[in-house]
Structure formats: structure tokens, C-alpha cells
């Protein structure tokens, strides 16, 4: 395994695309919450991503120190991660895992915003770009000031993206958004779950501000495929936590 800190700038062949501007070949984007605090866990994560045929995965709660790029040569994936300094306690951390051939097509280095936000910018066909934002939101027990400050950061990132570029916002939001699709047109679909919490309200407000659609709520699926956590005492899905969401700029849906 080799750690690398410098961006690659060599040219790479661009994928063909359809009229939407996205690559016409199938690119799977997923999410993963494995803690990577042990360096060799990157090999385990790479193995699992390969098993599920995932091209790009957003990583949450990695607990890695500092920032940088790491390639698992045997696993076929390149990791981009950012966390707290090595001298501090690390309970957060975010990153991406990309298939290494795809990583070579990055337009620029990952933008390491904070230990809770990281951005990738990929060059598509016809001079189109897609910006993938991976986040790890504060939990419900954190102070409201911390949560409010966090939700300003993705907005600041989106403000800096050109209007014609595509946006994917995904990650572990520690949120429930329910299914009041009438109150949140173009943001929610008809298939949300659980009761909305304060983090969910913040997420909905962010998506409404930037016309983002929470696509997880647009599909009729069993509850077990919509949720990521249930109360350990009740073992019930009656008030589950659908913490992971994928929000897409509505013009790209």
C-alpha cells in the first residue's frame, strides 16, 4: 500500500455520455460508514466495494488523522480522506473511495473542507462536470449552534459551484425527514419514513434553498432498505433513523 500526497495531472480518456451530461456507462455511487482508524481497514473496505461493484463510495466516521490520498494497489481503489489532527481525539472524518482508474480522471485534487466535508470534482463528456460532496453531520445530542454551523458549510460549498455543473450531496446526516412531500415540493418524494427531527429540518431547508431532491424518498422500498438504525431497546422500525441520504440537484434528476 502506498500513500500519495500529490495530485495527478495526466490526461485521461473521457467517458461517453448521454443527453443528461452524465457518463453513459453505469457508475455506482454508494455510502460506507466503516471506521478506518486502523490503516489496514482500507484493504477490507476496498474488498467490500469491489464485491458490490461500487465505483465511488462516500465514507463517514473514518477517524483518520489529517488529510491525504492513499492507494490500495491490490484492492483497486484510491482513498481520499480528511480528519482531525493526529494530536486530537478523532470521532469524525470523511472521505471517498474511488476505483483507481476513475481516480485518474479527477479534474483536480479533492477539496478537503473539514473533518466533516470533502468534495470531488469529475470531468464528464462535453465539458460537463459533476461535484460530489460527502458529509458527516453532527449527531442529535450536539449543541444546536454546532449543528446550525455545520449545515452552513455545505451551502457555502454549493454556492462556490458553477450553475451549469451537476451536484451530488450524500453522506451520514443523522437525520429523519419524514414524508411531507406536499410541504416540501421538489425536495421530498412520497416514500420517506420516520418522524422528522431537528437535523431533518435543517437538511430539508438546505435542500430547498439549493433545489436539491432527496432521492432516497422517491422510491417505494421496504423499510429495511430505507433505514440505517433502530432503537437498541425497542428493536422496532416504528421510529427508525434514515440517516443516510443522497440529494441530487433537481435539474439532474
MITI-328601 format. One record per residue: residue number from 1; chain; residue in one letter; x, z, y of N, C-alpha, C in turn. Coordinates in steps of 0.2 Angstrom, whole numbers. Layout:
! residues N
<NUM 'A' 'A' <X Z Y> <X Z Y> <X Z Y>>,
...
! end
This chain:
! residues 253
<1 'A' 'X' <4 0 -6> <0 0 0> <4 0 6>>,
<2 'A' 'X' <3 -4 11> <7 -5 17> <3 -4 23>>,
<3 'A' 'X' <5 0 28> <2 2 34> <5 -3 39>>,
<4 'A' 'X' <0 -6 43> <2 -10 48> <-1 -8 55>>,
<5 'A' 'X' <3 -9 60> <0 -7 67> <-1 -13 72>>,
<6 'A' 'X' <2 -19 70> <1 -24 75> <-4 -29 73>>,
<7 'A' 'X' <-7 -32 77> <-12 -37 76> <-9 -44 74>>,
<8 'A' 'X' <-13 -47 69> <-10 -54 68> <-14 -59 72>>,
<9 'A' 'X' <-10 -64 74> <-12 -69 79> <-12 -76 76>>,
<10 'A' 'X' <-11 -77 70> <-10 -84 67> <-17 -87 67>>,
<11 'A' 'X' <-17 -93 67> <-24 -97 67> <-26 -97 60>>,
<12 'A' 'X' <-33 -97 59> <-36 -97 53> <-42 -102 53>>,
<13 'A' 'X' <-43 -105 47> <-49 -110 47> <-55 -106 48>>,
<14 'A' 'X' <-60 -109 52> <-66 -106 54> <-71 -108 49>>,
<15 'A' 'X' <-76 -103 48> <-81 -104 43> <-86 -109 46>>,
<16 'A' 'X' <-90 -113 42> <-95 -117 44> <-101 -112 46>>,
<17 'A' 'X' <-106 -115 50> <-111 -110 52> <-118 -115 52>>,
<18 'A' 'X' <-123 -111 52> <-130 -114 53> <-132 -114 60>>,
<19 'A' 'X' <-138 -115 62> <-140 -116 69> <-141 -109 72>>,
<20 'A' 'X' <-141 -104 68> <-141 -97 71> <-134 -95 74>>,
<21 'A' 'X' <-129 -98 73> <-122 -96 75> <-119 -92 70>>,
<22 'A' 'X' <-122 -89 65> <-118 -85 60> <-115 -90 55>>,
<23 'A' 'X' <-110 -88 51> <-107 -92 46> <-112 -93 41>>,
<24 'A' 'X' <-112 -100 38> <-117 -102 33> <-115 -99 26>>,
<25 'A' 'X' <-109 -97 25> <-108 -94 19> <-110 -86 19>>,
<26 'A' 'X' <-112 -83 14> <-115 -77 14> <-110 -71 15>>,
<27 'A' 'X' <-111 -68 20> <-106 -62 22> <-110 -56 21>>,
<28 'A' 'X' <-108 -51 17> <-112 -45 16> <-109 -39 20>>,
<29 'A' 'X' <-113 -36 24> <-111 -30 28> <-114 -24 25>>,
<30 'A' 'X' <-110 -19 24> <-113 -13 21> <-110 -7 25>>,
<31 'A' 'X' <-112 -1 22> <-110 5 25> <-108 10 20>>,
<32 'A' 'X' <-103 14 22> <-100 19 17> <-98 25 20>>,
<33 'A' 'X' <-100 31 17> <-98 37 20> <-93 41 17>>,
<34 'A' 'X' <-89 38 12> <-84 41 9> <-79 44 14>>,
<35 'A' 'X' <-77 50 13> <-71 53 17> <-65 50 14>>,
<36 'A' 'X' <-61 48 19> <-54 45 17> <-48 50 19>>,
<37 'A' 'X' <-50 56 19> <-45 61 21> <-39 61 16>>,
<38 'A' 'X' <-40 59 10> <-34 58 5> <-33 50 6>>,
<39 'A' 'X' <-26 49 7> <-24 42 8> <-26 37 3>>,
<40 'A' 'X' <-25 39 -3> <-27 35 -9> <-34 34 -10>>,
<41 'A' 'X' <-38 37 -6> <-46 35 -7> <-47 29 -4>>,
<42 'A' 'X' <-43 26 0> <-44 19 2> <-44 14 -4>>,
<43 'A' 'X' <-40 16 -9> <-40 11 -15> <-47 12 -19>>,
<44 'A' 'X' <-49 18 -19> <-56 19 -23> <-61 16 -19>>,
<45 'A' 'X' <-61 16 -12> <-66 13 -8> <-66 5 -9>>,
<46 'A' 'X' <-60 3 -9> <-59 -5 -10> <-62 -7 -17>>,
<47 'A' 'X' <-61 -3 -22> <-63 -5 -28> <-71 -5 -28>>,
<48 'A' 'X' <-74 0 -25> <-81 0 -25> <-84 -6 -21>>,
<49 'A' 'X' <-81 -7 -15> <-83 -13 -11> <-83 -19 -15>>,
<50 'A' 'X' <-77 -20 -19> <-77 -26 -22> <-82 -27 -28>>,
<51 'A' 'X' <-83 -21 -31> <-88 -21 -36> <-95 -23 -34>>,
<52 'A' 'X' <-97 -21 -28> <-103 -23 -25> <-103 -29 -20>>,
<53 'A' 'X' <-97 -32 -20> <-96 -39 -17> <-98 -38 -10>>,
<54 'A' 'X' <-95 -33 -6> <-96 -32 1> <-90 -35 5>>,
<55 'A' 'X' <-92 -39 10> <-86 -42 14> <-84 -37 19>>,
<56 'A' 'X' <-89 -34 23> <-87 -30 28> <-91 -23 27>>,
<57 'A' 'X' <-88 -17 28> <-91 -11 27> <-89 -7 33>>,
<58 'A' 'X' <-94 -3 36> <-93 2 41> <-92 8 38>>,
<59 'A' 'X' <-87 12 40> <-85 18 37> <-86 24 42>>,
<60 'A' 'X' <-90 29 39> <-91 35 43> <-88 41 40>>,
<61 'A' 'X' <-86 46 44> <-84 53 42> <-77 52 38>>,
<62 'A' 'X' <-73 47 40> <-67 46 37> <-62 52 37>>,
<63 'A' 'X' <-62 56 42> <-57 61 43> <-50 60 43>>,
<64 'A' 'X' <-49 53 44> <-42 51 45> <-39 53 52>>,
<65 'A' 'X' <-33 54 53> <-30 56 59> <-28 49 63>>,
<66 'A' 'X' <-28 50 70> <-25 45 74> <-29 38 73>>,
<67 'A' 'X' <-26 32 74> <-29 26 73> <-24 21 70>>,
<68 'A' 'X' <-26 16 67> <-21 11 64> <-25 6 59>>,
<69 'A' 'X' <-21 2 56> <-23 -3 51> <-19 -2 45>>,
<70 'A' 'X' <-23 -3 39> <-20 -1 33> <-22 -7 28>>,
<71 'A' 'X' <-18 -10 24> <-20 -15 19> <-19 -12 12>>,
<72 'A' 'X' <-24 -13 8> <-23 -11 1> <-22 -18 -3>>,
<73 'A' 'X' <-16 -20 -4> <-14 -26 -7> <-18 -28 -13>>,
<74 'A' 'X' <-18 -23 -18> <-21 -23 -24> <-28 -24 -24>>,
<75 'A' 'X' <-31 -20 -19> <-38 -20 -18> <-41 -25 -15>>,
<76 'A' 'X' <-37 -29 -11> <-40 -35 -7> <-44 -33 -1>>,
<77 'A' 'X' <-43 -27 2> <-46 -25 8> <-41 -22 13>>,
<78 'A' 'X' <-43 -23 20> <-39 -21 25> <-44 -16 29>>,
<79 'A' 'X' <-41 -10 30> <-45 -4 34> <-42 -4 41>>,
<80 'A' 'X' <-47 -3 45> <-46 -1 52> <-49 6 54>>,
<81 'A' 'X' <-46 11 56> <-49 17 56> <-46 21 62>>,
<82 'A' 'X' <-50 25 65> <-48 30 71> <-51 37 70>>,
<83 'A' 'X' <-47 42 71> <-50 49 70> <-47 53 76>>,
<84 'A' 'X' <-47 60 75> <-44 64 79> <-37 65 78>>,
<85 'A' 'X' <-33 67 83> <-26 68 82> <-24 72 76>>,
<86 'A' 'X' <-18 71 74> <-16 75 67> <-16 82 69>>,
<87 'A' 'X' <-15 85 75> <-15 92 76> <-21 95 77>>,
<88 'A' 'X' <-27 91 77> <-34 94 77> <-37 94 71>>,
<89 'A' 'X' <-43 98 70> <-47 98 65> <-51 92 65>>,
<90 'A' 'X' <-52 88 59> <-55 82 59> <-61 82 55>>,
<91 'A' 'X' <-67 82 58> <-73 81 55> <-77 75 56>>,
<92 'A' 'X' <-74 70 59> <-77 64 61> <-73 58 58>>,
<93 'A' 'X' <-72 53 62> <-68 47 61> <-73 42 59>>,
<94 'A' 'X' <-71 36 61> <-75 30 59> <-70 24 58>>,
<95 'A' 'X' <-72 19 55> <-68 13 53> <-72 7 50>>,
<96 'A' 'X' <-68 2 48> <-71 -4 45> <-66 -5 39>>,
<97 'A' 'X' <-69 -8 34> <-65 -11 28> <-67 -18 28>>,
<98 'A' 'X' <-63 -23 28> <-64 -30 28> <-60 -33 22>>,
<99 'A' 'X' <-63 -38 19> <-59 -42 14> <-53 -45 18>>,
<100 'A' 'X' <-47 -44 15> <-41 -46 19> <-41 -53 21>>,
<101 'A' 'X' <-44 -58 17> <-44 -65 20> <-48 -65 27>>,
<102 'A' 'X' <-54 -61 27> <-58 -61 33> <-55 -58 38>>,
<103 'A' 'X' <-51 -52 37> <-47 -49 42> <-42 -53 46>>,
<104 'A' 'X' <-40 -58 42> <-35 -63 46> <-39 -67 51>>,
<105 'A' 'X' <-45 -67 51> <-49 -71 56> <-52 -67 62>>,
<106 'A' 'X' <-49 -61 62> <-51 -57 68> <-49 -60 74>>,
<107 'A' 'X' <-53 -61 79> <-51 -64 86> <-46 -59 89>>,
<108 'A' 'X' <-47 -53 88> <-42 -48 92> <-42 -42 88>>,
<109 'A' 'X' <-38 -37 90> <-37 -31 87> <-44 -27 87>>,
<110 'A' 'X' <-45 -22 82> <-51 -18 83> <-50 -14 90>>,
<111 'A' 'X' <-56 -13 93> <-56 -9 99> <-57 -2 96>>,
<112 'A' 'X' <-52 3 97> <-53 10 95> <-56 14 101>>,
<113 'A' 'X' <-62 15 101> <-65 18 107> <-65 25 106>>,
<114 'A' 'X' <-66 28 101> <-66 36 100> <-66 37 93>>,
<115 'A' 'X' <-66 43 91> <-66 45 84> <-73 44 81>>,
<116 'A' 'X' <-78 42 85> <-85 41 83> <-87 33 84>>,
<117 'A' 'X' <-83 29 87> <-85 22 89> <-79 18 88>>,
<118 'A' 'X' <-80 12 84> <-75 7 84> <-78 0 83>>,
<119 'A' 'X' <-75 -5 86> <-78 -12 87> <-74 -17 84>>,
<120 'A' 'X' <-77 -22 80> <-73 -28 78> <-76 -34 81>>,
<121 'A' 'X' <-72 -39 83> <-75 -45 86> <-72 -51 82>>,
<122 'A' 'X' <-77 -54 79> <-75 -60 75> <-77 -67 78>>,
<123 'A' 'X' <-73 -72 77> <-74 -78 80> <-78 -82 75>>,
<124 'A' 'X' <-84 -85 77> <-88 -89 72> <-87 -97 74>>,
<125 'A' 'X' <-91 -101 71> <-91 -108 72> <-94 -109 79>>,
<126 'A' 'X' <-92 -115 82> <-95 -117 88> <-93 -112 94>>,
<127 'A' 'X' <-87 -109 94> <-85 -104 99> <-90 -99 100>>,
<128 'A' 'X' <-94 -97 95> <-98 -91 95> <-94 -85 92>>,
<129 'A' 'X' <-96 -79 94> <-93 -73 92> <-98 -68 90>>,
<130 'A' 'X' <-96 -63 86> <-100 -58 84> <-96 -51 85>>,
<131 'A' 'X' <-99 -46 88> <-96 -40 89> <-100 -35 84>>,
<132 'A' 'X' <-96 -31 80> <-99 -27 75> <-96 -20 77>>,
<133 'A' 'X' <-101 -15 79> <-100 -9 81> <-102 -4 76>>,
<134 'A' 'X' <-97 0 74> <-98 6 69> <-98 12 72>>,
<135 'A' 'X' <-103 16 71> <-103 23 74> <-104 29 69>>,
<136 'A' 'X' <-103 35 71> <-104 41 68> <-107 46 73>>,
<137 'A' 'X' <-113 47 73> <-117 51 78> <-116 58 76>>,
<138 'A' 'X' <-116 62 82> <-116 70 81> <-122 72 77>>,
<139 'A' 'X' <-121 77 73> <-127 80 69> <-132 83 74>>,
<140 'A' 'X' <-138 85 71> <-143 88 75> <-141 95 77>>,
<141 'A' 'X' <-137 98 74> <-135 105 77> <-130 105 82>>,
<142 'A' 'X' <-128 99 85> <-123 99 90> <-127 100 97>>,
<143 'A' 'X' <-124 102 102> <-127 103 109> <-130 96 111>>,
<144 'A' 'X' <-136 97 115> <-139 91 117> <-134 87 122>>,
<145 'A' 'X' <-130 91 126> <-125 87 130> <-120 83 126>>,
<146 'A' 'X' <-118 85 120> <-114 81 116> <-117 75 114>>,
<147 'A' 'X' <-123 76 111> <-127 70 108> <-129 65 114>>,
<148 'A' 'X' <-131 68 120> <-133 63 125> <-126 59 127>>,
<149 'A' 'X' <-121 62 128> <-115 59 130> <-113 54 124>>,
<150 'A' 'X' <-113 55 118> <-112 51 113> <-116 44 114>>,
<151 'A' 'X' <-122 45 115> <-127 39 115> <-126 35 121>>,
<152 'A' 'X' <-122 37 126> <-120 33 132> <-114 28 130>>,
<153 'A' 'X' <-110 30 125> <-104 27 123> <-106 20 120>>,
<154 'A' 'X' <-110 19 115> <-112 13 113> <-115 8 118>>,
<155 'A' 'X' <-119 11 123> <-122 7 128> <-116 5 133>>,
<156 'A' 'X' <-111 9 134> <-106 6 138> <-102 0 134>>,
<157 'A' 'X' <-101 1 128> <-98 -4 124> <-102 -11 124>>,
<158 'A' 'X' <-109 -10 123> <-113 -16 123> <-113 -19 130>>,
<159 'A' 'X' <-113 -15 136> <-113 -18 142> <-106 -22 143>>,
<160 'A' 'X' <-101 -21 140> <-95 -25 141> <-95 -31 136>>,
<161 'A' 'X' <-100 -33 132> <-100 -39 128> <-104 -44 132>>,
<162 'A' 'X' <-101 -50 131> <-104 -56 135> <-111 -57 132>>,
<163 'A' 'X' <-116 -59 136> <-123 -60 134> <-124 -65 128>>,
<164 'A' 'X' <-120 -70 128> <-121 -75 123> <-118 -73 116>>,
<165 'A' 'X' <-114 -67 116> <-112 -65 109> <-116 -61 105>>,
<166 'A' 'X' <-116 -61 99> <-120 -58 94> <-118 -50 94>>,
<167 'A' 'X' <-122 -46 92> <-121 -39 91> <-124 -36 85>>,
<168 'A' 'X' <-120 -32 81> <-122 -28 76> <-120 -21 77>>,
<169 'A' 'X' <-125 -17 77> <-123 -9 78> <-126 -6 72>>,
<170 'A' 'X' <-121 -3 68> <-123 1 62> <-118 7 61>>,
<171 'A' 'X' <-121 11 57> <-117 17 56> <-122 23 54>>,
<172 'A' 'X' <-119 29 54> <-122 35 52> <-125 39 58>>,
<173 'A' 'X' <-131 38 60> <-134 40 66> <-137 47 66>>,
<174 'A' 'X' <-137 50 59> <-140 57 59> <-147 57 62>>,
<175 'A' 'X' <-151 52 61> <-157 51 65> <-163 49 60>>,
<176 'A' 'X' <-169 51 63> <-175 48 60> <-179 45 65>>,
<177 'A' 'X' <-182 39 64> <-186 35 69> <-193 34 68>>,
<178 'A' 'X' <-195 36 62> <-202 36 60> <-205 28 60>>,
<179 'A' 'X' <-211 27 61> <-213 20 61> <-218 18 66>>,
<180 'A' 'X' <-218 21 72> <-222 20 78> <-220 13 81>>,
<181 'A' 'X' <-221 8 77> <-219 1 79> <-223 -1 85>>,
<182 'A' 'X' <-229 1 86> <-233 -1 92> <-230 2 99>>,
<183 'A' 'X' <-228 8 98> <-224 11 104> <-218 8 105>>,
<184 'A' 'X' <-214 5 100> <-208 3 101> <-207 -5 99>>,
<185 'A' 'X' <-211 -9 102> <-211 -16 100> <-204 -19 101>>,
<186 'A' 'X' <-202 -24 96> <-196 -27 96> <-190 -22 94>>,
<187 'A' 'X' <-191 -16 93> <-186 -11 91> <-188 -9 84>>,
<188 'A' 'X' <-194 -7 82> <-196 -4 76> <-200 -9 72>>,
<189 'A' 'X' <-199 -9 65> <-203 -13 61> <-209 -8 58>>,
<190 'A' 'X' <-213 -11 53> <-218 -7 51> <-217 -2 45>>,
<191 'A' 'X' <-210 -2 43> <-209 2 37> <-203 7 38>>,
<192 'A' 'X' <-204 11 44> <-200 17 45> <-202 22 40>>,
<193 'A' 'X' <-199 28 41> <-200 33 36> <-198 40 39>>,
<194 'A' 'X' <-201 45 37> <-200 52 40> <-202 53 47>>,
<195 'A' 'X' <-202 59 49> <-204 61 56> <-198 60 61>>,
<196 'A' 'X' <-200 58 67> <-194 56 72> <-191 63 74>>,
<197 'A' 'X' <-184 63 75> <-181 69 78> <-178 67 84>>,
<198 'A' 'X' <-174 72 87> <-172 70 94> <-166 65 94>>,
<199 'A' 'X' <-162 65 88> <-157 59 88> <-161 52 87>>,
<200 'A' 'X' <-167 52 84> <-170 46 83> <-173 44 90>>,
<201 'A' 'X' <-175 48 94> <-177 47 100> <-172 43 105>>,
<202 'A' 'X' <-166 46 104> <-160 44 108> <-158 37 105>>,
<203 'A' 'X' <-159 36 98> <-157 29 96> <-162 24 98>>,
<204 'A' 'X' <-169 26 98> <-174 21 100> <-173 19 107>>,
<205 'A' 'X' <-171 24 111> <-170 22 118> <-165 18 119>>,
<206 'A' 'X' <-159 19 116> <-153 14 116> <-155 7 114>>,
<207 'A' 'X' <-159 7 108> <-161 0 106> <-165 -4 111>>,
<208 'A' 'X' <-170 0 113> <-175 -3 118> <-171 -5 124>>,
<209 'A' 'X' <-166 -2 127> <-163 -4 133> <-159 -10 132>>,
<210 'A' 'X' <-156 -11 126> <-152 -17 125> <-156 -22 120>>,
<211 'A' 'X' <-162 -22 119> <-166 -26 115> <-163 -27 108>>,
<212 'A' 'X' <-162 -21 105> <-159 -21 98> <-165 -20 93>>,
<213 'A' 'X' <-165 -23 87> <-170 -22 82> <-167 -18 77>>,
<214 'A' 'X' <-170 -12 75> <-168 -8 69> <-171 -11 63>>,
<215 'A' 'X' <-167 -15 60> <-169 -20 54> <-171 -16 48>>,
<216 'A' 'X' <-168 -10 47> <-170 -6 41> <-177 -5 40>>,
<217 'A' 'X' <-181 -5 46> <-188 -3 46> <-192 -9 46>>,
<218 'A' 'X' <-189 -15 44> <-193 -21 44> <-194 -23 37>>,
<219 'A' 'X' <-192 -20 32> <-193 -22 25> <-197 -16 21>>,
<220 'A' 'X' <-201 -19 17> <-205 -14 13> <-201 -12 6>>,
<221 'A' 'X' <-198 -6 6> <-194 -4 1> <-196 3 -2>>,
<222 'A' 'X' <-194 5 -8> <-195 11 -10> <-192 16 -6>>,
<223 'A' 'X' <-194 22 -5> <-191 27 -1> <-184 29 -3>>,
<224 'A' 'X' <-183 28 -9> <-176 30 -11> <-171 25 -8>>,
<225 'A' 'X' <-173 19 -6> <-168 14 -4> <-168 14 4>>,
<226 'A' 'X' <-172 18 7> <-173 19 14> <-169 25 17>>,
<227 'A' 'X' <-168 30 13> <-166 37 15> <-159 38 12>>,
<228 'A' 'X' <-155 43 15> <-149 44 13> <-148 52 12>>,
<229 'A' 'X' <-153 56 13> <-153 63 12> <-159 66 11>>,
<230 'A' 'X' <-160 71 7> <-166 75 7> <-164 82 7>>,
<231 'A' 'X' <-169 87 9> <-168 94 10> <-166 97 3>>,
<232 'A' 'X' <-160 100 2> <-157 103 -4> <-162 108 -7>>,
<233 'A' 'X' <-166 111 -4> <-171 116 -7> <-177 113 -9>>,
<234 'A' 'X' <-180 109 -5> <-187 106 -7> <-186 100 -12>>,
<235 'A' 'X' <-180 97 -12> <-179 91 -16> <-185 86 -15>>,
<236 'A' 'X' <-187 85 -9> <-193 81 -8> <-191 76 -3>>,
<237 'A' 'X' <-195 70 -4> <-194 64 1> <-199 64 6>>,
<238 'A' 'X' <-203 70 7> <-209 70 12> <-206 70 19>>,
<239 'A' 'X' <-200 73 20> <-197 73 27> <-190 71 26>>,
<240 'A' 'X' <-188 65 24> <-181 63 22> <-178 61 29>>,
<241 'A' 'X' <-171 61 28> <-167 58 33> <-165 51 32>>,
<242 'A' 'X' <-167 47 36> <-165 40 35> <-159 39 41>>,
<243 'A' 'X' <-153 42 39> <-148 42 44> <-144 36 46>>,
<244 'A' 'X' <-144 31 41> <-140 25 42> <-145 20 44>>,
<245 'A' 'X' <-143 16 50> <-147 11 52> <-142 5 54>>,
<246 'A' 'X' <-146 -1 54> <-142 -7 56> <-147 -10 61>>,
<247 'A' 'X' <-144 -10 68> <-148 -13 73> <-144 -19 75>>,
<248 'A' 'X' <-149 -24 76> <-146 -31 77> <-149 -33 84>>,
<249 'A' 'X' <-145 -37 88> <-148 -40 94> <-154 -44 92>>,
<250 'A' 'X' <-159 -43 96> <-165 -47 93> <-165 -54 93>>,
<251 'A' 'X' <-161 -57 98> <-161 -64 98> <-157 -67 92>>,
<252 'A' 'X' <-154 -63 88> <-150 -65 82> <-154 -64 75>>,
<253 'A' 'X' <-160 -60 76> <-164 -59 70> <-168 -65 68>>,
! end
